Amino acid sequence: MRAQIEQYPLFVVLLAISGMAMIIPAVAGYLSRDLFEARVFLYTGILQMFFVAMIAIASRREGRGVSARAQLLTLVAAFTILPAVLAFPFYEALRTTTFTNAYFEMVSHFTTTGATVFDVPERLSVPLHLWRALVAWSGGLFVWITAVALLEPLNLGGFEVSSTPRAGQRSATYSQFSKTTAPSKRLVRHSIYLTPIYTGLTALMWLLQVIAGEDAFTALIHAMGLISTSGVSAVGGLTGGSGSIIAEAVLLLFMVFAFTRLTFSNDFSAQQAGTLRRDPEMRIALSVIVIVPSLLFLRHWFGAFEVNDEENWLAALHAIWGSVFTVASFLSTTGYESVHWSSAQNWSGLTAPGMILLGLALMGGGVATTAGGVKLMRVYALYQHGLREMGRLVHPSSVGGAGGMGRHIRREGAFIAWIFFMTFVLSFALVMTLLSLTGLPFEISMVLSVAALSTTGPLSELALSEPIALAALTDGAKYILCAAMVLGRLETLALIALFNPEFWRK
């Protein structure tokens, strides 16, 4: 079976998996008595698997290799063409929306952005909510697998910071398996290794939330939304759930998988070594989660003096917890808002600092995780380079320590991280300009650009004083955001690597 799967193109395999996945909402629709939606997903899944079988017979290859160019083009097709296939049953089952909205929804969830045009959860039935969560969950798993199977050997997706070759070229530091094995074999091998871990973590998170008092279906959707960092919800976020701090604590515990890949993988890179305690990404994440909520608490505490409520310690504890959870959530680009995030505002009378949420989302999570943003490894490289430059101002003739890898990250790693940061800023300026041309105001264009490029869709609801109604956007603005979400998920360097002349030579 494994050898047979390796003989088919990745895109064909994705089409087959998506067809089989449609059976799940069909069964859910039957159990919830949403029979029309169940029939739509069932018939569409059967029809799709029939056509995929014919395409698979025609596209089967034996012994033919896949170039790096083909790998990246497949990723582009997966995030642009596949959502159109996923949107068809959603569009047919809902019947009260346009195909543009359905396509936007599927692009948003498959890229794990989580932005939605359906701001009223009651508008969608159980099968449709489950399909949104399943698409987001599958997109997160796809990101996990392709990061280590395709992007790491090409030094893309954040791996270029700690690898010696240039971005888009094959690295000499990853494992022997990745060095000598075809991409199809790497995809199958890593899928077999990572899928049980990904599924098991989701099931464990769902079970712990149910024990904490959350509704079973709501807990399932939130578990799938957090492990994929999509922030998808069937009740409008955590505020629509049970409101249990224990349930939020469960979600906070599992956010660690969005900050560093060392939590679920330890054998992909020949150079990867060390413990979670020494991991730079984890240390930066913990520092941010401690420092930012502390500053937010002080801000609200001083504000509480003006309303003579500074001795309300219960409100203070709620404010601390709401800040810690929400900061960690947006740093992981999940975007769940704590039930007690508004408690800090009620306590002090101050508004929520939306710009801080934008900054956290831009910083992002770890390399080879489902989180988006600039990535913590790039932030670490720039931070180390800054420390070294300040040290040279005091001691110009000093020699930096931390070994060869530390020196590499401070020099070549910081250089490529700075290049990525500049391309990210240029992409942000371009997307923001295009959105402004559609008639959107400056603030809304800025928030939507950050939300799309950092794959943090809930920013559209929390970054400004009033939520942004995505359904009211023009079709042109929605397609611009779709392109920005794909760009944010694949990252600019991966698309630039497609223009590498080595990719187009025979």
C-alpha positions as CSV (number, residue, x, y, z in Angstrom):
1,M,0.0,0.0,0.0
2,R,2.8,2.4,0.9
3,A,4.7,1.7,-2.3
4,Q,1.5,2.2,-4.3
5,I,0.8,5.6,-2.8
6,E,4.3,6.8,-3.6
7,Q,3.6,6.2,-7.3
8,Y,0.9,8.9,-7.5
9,P,1.4,12.7,-7.6
10,L,0.8,14.5,-4.3
11,F,-2.0,16.6,-5.6
12,V,-3.9,13.5,-6.7
13,V,-3.4,12.0,-3.3
14,L,-4.8,15.2,-1.7
15,L,-7.9,15.0,-3.9
16,A,-8.5,11.4,-2.9
17,I,-8.1,12.2,0.8
18,S,-10.5,15.2,0.6
19,G,-13.0,13.0,-1.2
20,M,-12.9,10.4,1.6
21,A,-13.0,13.1,4.2
22,M,-16.4,14.3,2.9
23,I,-17.9,11.1,4.4
24,I,-17.3,12.4,7.9
25,P,-19.6,15.4,7.7
26,A,-22.1,13.2,5.8
27,V,-22.2,10.8,8.8
28,A,-22.4,13.8,11.2
29,G,-25.3,15.2,9.2
30,Y,-27.1,11.9,9.4
31,L,-26.7,11.7,13.2
32,S,-27.8,15.4,13.7
33,R,-30.7,14.9,11.2
34,D,-29.3,17.5,8.8
35,L,-30.2,15.1,6.0
36,F,-29.8,17.5,3.0
37,E,-26.3,18.5,4.0
38,A,-25.5,14.8,4.6
39,R,-26.6,13.8,1.1
40,V,-24.6,16.7,-0.4
41,F,-21.3,15.6,1.2
42,L,-22.0,11.9,0.6
43,Y,-22.7,12.3,-3.1
44,T,-19.9,14.9,-3.7
45,G,-17.4,12.6,-1.9
46,I,-18.4,9.5,-4.0
47,L,-18.3,11.5,-7.2
48,Q,-15.0,13.0,-6.4
49,M,-13.4,9.7,-5.5
50,F,-14.7,8.3,-8.8
51,F,-13.0,11.0,-10.9
52,V,-9.8,10.9,-8.8
53,A,-9.6,7.1,-9.5
54,M,-9.6,7.8,-13.2
55,I,-7.0,10.6,-12.8
56,A,-4.8,8.4,-10.7
57,I,-4.8,5.7,-13.3
58,A,-3.6,8.2,-15.9
59,S,-1.1,9.9,-13.7
60,R,0.6,6.9,-12.1
61,R,4.4,7.1,-12.3
62,E,7.0,4.4,-11.7
63,G,10.5,5.3,-10.9
64,R,10.2,9.0,-12.0
65,G,11.7,11.6,-9.7
66,V,10.1,14.9,-8.7
67,S,12.0,18.1,-9.0
68,A,12.2,20.8,-6.4
69,R,10.2,23.0,-8.8
70,A,7.4,20.5,-8.9
71,Q,7.4,20.2,-5.1
72,L,6.8,24.0,-4.7
73,L,4.3,24.2,-7.5
74,T,2.4,21.3,-5.9
75,L,2.2,23.3,-2.6
76,V,1.0,26.4,-4.5
77,A,-1.7,24.3,-6.2
78,A,-2.7,22.7,-2.9
79,F,-3.5,26.1,-1.3
80,T,-5.1,27.6,-4.3
81,I,-6.9,24.9,-6.4
82,L,-7.8,22.4,-3.7
83,P,-9.9,24.9,-1.7
84,A,-12.1,25.3,-4.7
85,V,-12.8,21.5,-4.6
86,L,-13.4,21.7,-0.8
87,A,-15.7,24.7,-1.3
88,F,-18.1,22.9,-3.7
89,P,-20.0,20.7,-1.1
90,F,-20.0,23.6,1.4
91,Y,-21.5,25.9,-1.2
92,E,-24.1,23.4,-2.3
93,A,-25.1,22.4,1.3
94,L,-25.5,26.0,2.6
95,R,-27.4,27.3,-0.4
96,T,-27.5,30.9,1.0
97,T,-24.1,32.2,0.0
98,T,-21.9,32.8,-3.0
99,F,-19.2,30.5,-4.3
100,T,-16.7,33.3,-3.6
101,N,-17.6,33.2,0.1
102,A,-17.3,29.4,0.1
103,Y,-13.9,29.6,-1.6
104,F,-12.7,32.3,0.8
105,E,-13.8,30.2,3.7
106,M,-11.9,27.1,2.5
107,V,-8.7,29.0,1.7
108,S,-8.9,30.6,5.1
109,H,-9.3,27.4,6.9
110,F,-6.9,25.2,4.8
111,T,-4.1,27.8,5.3
112,T,-5.0,27.7,9.0
113,T,-5.9,31.4,9.0
114,G,-9.4,30.9,10.4
115,A,-11.0,34.1,9.1
116,T,-14.7,33.6,8.4
117,V,-17.4,35.5,6.6
118,F,-20.0,33.7,8.8
119,D,-20.0,35.8,11.9
120,V,-23.2,34.3,13.1
121,P,-22.4,30.6,14.1
122,E,-26.1,29.6,14.1
123,R,-26.2,30.1,10.4
124,L,-24.2,27.0,9.8
125,S,-25.4,23.5,10.6
126,V,-23.4,20.8,12.4
127,P,-22.0,19.2,9.2
128,L,-20.8,22.6,7.9
129,H,-19.1,23.5,11.2
130,L,-17.5,20.1,11.2
131,W,-16.3,20.5,7.6
132,R,-14.7,23.9,8.4
133,A,-12.9,22.4,11.3
134,L,-11.9,19.3,9.4
135,V,-10.5,21.4,6.6
136,A,-8.5,23.5,9.0
137,W,-7.3,20.4,10.9
138,S,-6.2,18.8,7.7
139,G,-4.4,22.0,6.6
140,G,-2.5,22.0,9.9
141,L,-1.4,18.4,9.4
142,F,-0.5,19.1,5.8
143,V,1.8,22.0,7.0
144,W,3.4,19.7,9.5
145,I,4.2,17.1,7.0
146,T,5.3,19.3,4.1
147,A,7.5,21.4,6.4
148,V,9.8,18.5,7.2
149,A,9.4,16.5,4.0
150,L,9.7,19.2,1.4
151,L,10.7,22.6,2.8
152,E,13.5,21.5,5.2
153,P,15.5,19.8,2.4
154,L,15.1,23.0,0.3
155,N,16.1,25.3,3.3
156,L,12.8,27.1,3.3
157,G,10.1,27.9,5.8
158,G,12.6,29.1,8.5
159,F,15.1,26.2,8.2
160,E,17.4,28.5,6.2
161,V,18.3,30.4,9.4
162,S,20.3,27.5,10.8
163,S,21.4,25.9,7.6
164,T,24.5,26.8,5.6
165,P,23.3,26.7,2.0
166,R,21.2,29.5,0.5
167,A,17.4,29.4,0.6
168,G,16.0,27.2,-2.2
169,Q,19.2,25.0,-2.3
170,R,19.5,21.6,-0.8
171,S,21.1,21.5,2.6
172,A,23.9,19.3,3.7
173,T,22.8,19.3,7.3
174,Y,19.5,17.4,7.3
175,S,19.2,13.7,7.9
176,Q,20.5,11.0,5.6
177,F,17.0,9.8,4.9
178,S,16.0,13.3,3.5
179,K,19.3,13.5,1.6
180,T,19.0,10.3,-0.4
181,T,15.2,9.7,-0.6
182,A,12.7,10.9,-3.2
183,P,10.1,13.5,-2.1
184,S,7.2,11.0,-2.4
185,K,8.9,8.6,-0.1
186,R,9.7,11.4,2.4
187,L,6.1,12.5,2.3
188,V,4.8,9.0,3.0
189,R,7.3,8.3,5.7
190,H,6.7,11.6,7.6
191,S,2.9,11.1,7.2
192,I,3.1,7.8,8.8
193,Y,5.1,9.2,11.7
194,L,3.3,12.5,12.3
195,T,-0.3,11.7,11.6
196,P,-0.8,9.5,14.7
197,I,0.9,12.2,16.9
198,Y,-1.3,14.9,15.4
199,T,-4.5,12.8,15.8
200,G,-3.6,11.7,19.3
201,L,-2.9,15.2,20.5
202,T,-6.2,16.3,19.1
203,A,-8.1,13.4,20.8
204,L,-6.4,14.0,24.1
205,M,-7.1,17.7,24.0
206,W,-10.8,17.0,23.2
207,L,-11.1,14.5,26.1
208,L,-9.5,16.9,28.6
209,Q,-11.9,19.7,27.6
210,V,-14.9,17.4,28.0
211,I,-13.7,16.4,31.4
212,A,-13.4,20.1,32.3
213,G,-17.1,20.6,31.5
214,E,-17.0,21.7,27.8
215,D,-19.7,20.5,25.4
216,A,-18.4,17.5,23.4
217,F,-18.9,19.0,19.9
218,T,-17.6,22.4,20.9
219,A,-14.6,20.8,22.6
220,L,-13.9,18.8,19.4
221,I,-14.0,21.9,17.2
222,H,-11.8,23.9,19.6
223,A,-9.3,21.0,19.8
224,M,-9.0,20.9,16.0
225,G,-8.8,24.7,15.9
226,L,-6.0,24.9,18.4
227,I,-3.8,22.1,17.1
228,S,-4.0,23.6,13.7
229,T,-3.7,27.2,15.0
230,S,-6.7,28.1,12.9
231,G,-8.9,29.4,15.8
232,V,-12.0,27.8,14.2
233,S,-15.1,27.6,16.5
234,A,-18.7,26.6,16.2
235,V,-19.9,28.9,18.9
236,G,-18.1,32.2,18.1
237,G,-15.0,31.5,20.1
238,L,-14.2,30.5,23.7
239,T,-16.7,33.1,24.9
240,G,-19.5,31.0,23.5
241,G,-18.4,27.9,25.3
242,S,-18.6,26.9,29.0
243,G,-16.2,29.7,30.1
244,S,-14.2,27.3,32.2
245,I,-10.7,28.3,33.2
246,I,-9.7,24.6,33.3
247,A,-10.8,24.2,29.7
248,E,-8.7,27.2,28.7
249,A,-5.8,25.9,30.7
250,V,-6.0,22.7,28.7
251,L,-5.8,24.7,25.4
252,L,-2.9,26.8,26.8
253,L,-1.0,23.7,27.7
254,F,-1.2,22.4,24.1
255,M,-0.1,25.7,22.6
256,V,3.5,24.6,23.2
257,F,3.2,22.6,20.0
258,A,3.0,25.8,18.0
259,F,6.1,27.3,19.6
260,T,8.7,24.6,18.8
261,R,8.9,21.5,16.7
262,L,11.0,19.8,19.4
263,T,7.8,18.9,21.2
264,F,6.8,16.4,18.4
265,S,9.8,15.7,16.3
266,N,13.5,15.0,17.1
267,D,14.9,13.0,14.1
268,F,14.4,15.1,11.0
269,S,17.6,17.1,11.0
270,A,21.0,15.6,11.5
271,Q,22.1,18.9,13.2
272,Q,19.1,19.1,15.5
273,A,20.1,18.5,19.1
274,G,19.5,19.8,22.5
275,T,16.5,19.8,24.9
276,L,13.3,21.8,25.0
277,R,14.8,23.8,27.9
278,R,17.6,25.1,25.6
279,D,15.5,25.6,22.5
280,P,15.7,29.3,21.5
281,E,12.2,29.4,20.1
282,M,10.7,28.1,23.4
283,R,12.7,30.5,25.5
284,I,11.6,33.5,23.4
285,A,8.0,32.3,23.5
286,L,8.1,32.0,27.3
287,S,9.7,35.4,27.7
288,V,7.0,37.0,25.6
289,I,4.2,35.2,27.5
290,V,5.6,36.5,30.8
291,I,6.7,40.0,29.9
292,V,3.7,41.2,27.7
293,P,1.0,40.1,30.2
294,S,2.9,41.7,33.0
295,L,3.0,45.0,31.2
296,L,-0.7,44.7,30.3
297,F,-1.5,43.9,33.9
298,L,0.4,47.0,35.1
299,R,-1.4,49.1,32.5
300,H,-4.8,47.9,33.7
301,W,-3.8,48.1,37.4
302,F,-2.9,51.8,37.1
303,G,-6.1,52.3,35.2
304,A,-8.0,50.7,38.1
305,F,-6.7,53.4,40.5
306,E,-8.7,55.9,38.6
307,V,-11.9,54.0,39.3
308,N,-10.9,53.1,42.9
309,D,-11.0,49.4,42.1
310,E,-7.4,48.5,42.6
311,E,-8.1,46.2,45.6
312,N,-10.4,43.9,43.7
313,W,-8.0,41.0,43.6
314,L,-10.5,38.5,42.0
315,A,-10.8,40.9,39.0
316,A,-7.0,41.3,39.0
317,L,-6.5,37.5,38.8
318,H,-9.0,37.2,36.0
319,A,-7.2,40.0,34.2
320,I,-3.9,38.2,34.5
321,W,-5.2,34.9,33.3
322,G,-7.0,36.6,30.4
323,S,-3.9,38.4,29.3
324,V,-1.6,35.3,29.6
325,F,-4.0,33.1,27.6
326,T,-4.8,35.7,24.9
327,V,-1.1,36.7,24.4
328,A,-0.1,33.0,24.1
329,S,-3.0,32.4,21.7
330,F,-2.1,35.2,19.3
331,L,1.6,34.5,19.6
332,S,0.8,31.0,18.3
333,T,-1.4,32.7,15.6
334,T,-4.4,30.7,16.9
335,G,-6.4,33.8,17.9
336,Y,-8.6,32.4,20.6
337,E,-9.8,35.1,23.0
338,S,-9.9,34.2,26.7
339,V,-13.3,34.6,28.4
340,H,-11.5,36.8,30.9
341,W,-9.8,39.0,28.3
342,S,-12.6,41.5,28.7
343,S,-12.3,41.3,32.5
344,A,-9.2,43.4,32.4
345,Q,-11.2,46.1,30.5
346,N,-14.1,46.0,32.9
347,W,-11.7,46.2,35.8
348,S,-9.7,49.2,34.7
349,G,-12.1,50.8,32.2
350,L,-9.3,50.8,29.5
351,T,-9.8,49.4,26.0
352,A,-8.0,46.3,24.8
353,P,-4.6,47.1,23.1
354,G,-5.2,45.8,19.6
355,M,-1.7,46.8,18.3
356,I,-0.1,44.4,20.8
357,L,-2.2,41.6,19.3
358,L,-1.0,42.6,15.8
359,G,2.6,42.5,16.9
360,L,2.2,39.1,18.5
361,A,0.7,37.7,15.4
362,L,3.5,39.1,13.3
363,M,6.1,37.5,15.5
364,G,4.4,34.1,15.1
365,G,5.4,30.7,16.3
366,G,8.0,28.1,15.7
367,V,9.6,26.7,12.5
368,A,7.9,23.6,11.1
369,T,4.8,24.1,13.2
370,T,1.3,25.1,12.1
371,A,1.8,28.7,13.4
372,G,2.4,31.5,10.9
373,G,4.1,34.9,11.2
374,V,7.7,35.8,10.9
375,K,8.7,32.8,13.1
376,L,10.5,32.8,16.4
377,M,13.7,31.4,15.0
378,R,14.1,34.4,12.7
379,V,13.4,36.7,15.6
380,Y,16.1,34.9,17.6
381,A,18.6,35.3,14.9
382,L,18.0,39.0,14.6
383,Y,18.1,39.3,18.4
384,Q,21.5,37.5,18.6
385,H,22.9,39.7,15.8
386,G,21.8,42.8,17.7
387,L,23.4,41.7,20.9
388,R,26.6,40.9,19.0
389,E,26.7,44.3,17.3
390,M,26.2,46.1,20.6
391,G,29.0,44.1,22.1
392,R,31.3,45.1,19.2
393,L,30.5,48.7,19.9
394,V,32.1,48.3,23.3
395,H,34.8,45.8,22.4
396,P,35.5,46.2,18.6
397,S,38.2,43.4,18.5
398,S,36.3,40.8,20.5
399,V,35.5,37.4,19.1
400,G,32.0,36.0,19.5
401,G,31.5,32.7,21.2
402,A,28.6,30.2,21.3
403,G,30.4,27.9,18.8
404,G,30.2,27.6,15.0
405,M,26.4,27.3,14.9
406,G,25.9,30.3,17.1
407,R,28.2,32.4,14.9
408,H,26.4,31.2,11.8
409,I,23.0,32.2,13.2
410,R,24.3,35.6,14.2
411,R,25.8,36.3,10.8
412,E,24.4,34.3,7.8
413,G,21.2,33.3,9.7
414,A,20.5,36.9,10.7
415,F,21.2,38.1,7.2
416,I,18.6,35.7,5.6
417,A,16.2,36.5,8.4
418,W,16.5,40.2,7.7
419,I,15.9,39.5,4.0
420,F,12.8,37.6,4.8
421,F,11.6,40.3,7.1
422,M,12.1,42.9,4.4
423,T,10.1,40.8,1.8
424,F,7.4,40.3,4.5
425,V,7.2,44.1,4.9
426,L,7.0,44.6,1.2
427,S,4.3,42.0,0.9
428,F,2.4,43.7,3.7
429,A,2.7,47.1,1.9
430,L,1.5,45.5,-1.4
431,V,-1.5,43.8,0.1
432,M,-2.4,46.8,2.1
433,T,-2.3,49.0,-1.0
434,L,-4.4,46.6,-3.0
435,L,-7.0,46.5,-0.2
436,S,-7.1,50.3,0.0
437,L,-7.8,50.4,-3.8
438,T,-11.0,48.4,-3.2
439,G,-12.2,51.2,-1.0
440,L,-11.3,50.0,2.5
441,P,-10.1,52.5,5.1
442,F,-6.5,52.5,6.3
443,E,-7.0,50.8,9.7
444,I,-9.1,48.0,8.2
445,S,-6.6,47.4,5.4
446,M,-3.8,47.2,7.9
447,V,-5.5,44.7,10.2
448,L,-6.7,42.5,7.3
449,S,-3.2,42.5,5.8
450,V,-1.6,41.4,9.0
451,A,-4.3,38.8,9.6
452,A,-3.8,37.3,6.2
453,L,0.0,37.3,6.0
454,S,0.4,36.0,9.6
455,T,-2.5,33.5,9.1
456,T,-4.3,34.9,12.2
457,G,-7.9,35.4,11.1
458,P,-9.4,36.3,14.5
459,L,-7.4,39.6,14.3
460,S,-10.3,41.0,12.2
461,E,-12.6,40.6,15.2
462,L,-10.4,41.8,18.1
463,A,-7.7,44.2,16.8
464,L,-10.1,47.1,16.4
465,S,-12.8,48.5,18.6
466,E,-15.4,47.0,16.3
467,P,-15.2,43.7,14.5
468,I,-14.6,43.8,10.7
469,A,-17.5,42.3,8.7
470,L,-15.7,40.2,6.2
471,A,-18.9,39.3,4.5
472,A,-19.4,42.9,3.5
473,L,-16.1,43.1,1.6
474,T,-16.2,43.1,-2.2
475,D,-15.3,40.0,-4.1
476,G,-12.1,41.7,-5.2
477,A,-11.0,42.3,-1.6
478,K,-11.8,38.7,-0.7
479,Y,-9.6,37.3,-3.6
480,I,-6.8,39.7,-2.5
481,L,-7.0,38.3,1.0
482,C,-7.1,34.7,-0.4
483,A,-3.8,35.4,-2.3
484,A,-2.3,37.0,0.9
485,M,-3.3,34.0,3.0
486,V,-1.6,31.6,0.6
487,L,1.5,33.9,0.5
488,G,1.5,34.0,4.3
489,R,1.3,30.2,4.6
490,L,3.9,29.4,1.9
491,E,6.1,32.4,2.8
492,T,7.7,34.8,0.3
493,L,11.0,33.0,0.1
494,A,9.3,29.8,-1.1
495,L,7.7,31.7,-4.0
496,I,10.8,33.6,-4.8
497,A,12.7,30.3,-4.9
498,L,10.5,29.3,-7.8
499,F,12.4,31.9,-9.9
500,N,15.7,30.1,-9.1
501,P,17.2,29.2,-12.5
502,E,18.3,25.9,-11.1
503,F,14.7,24.8,-10.7
504,W,14.0,25.2,-14.4
505,R,17.0,23.5,-15.8
506,K,16.8,19.9,-17.0
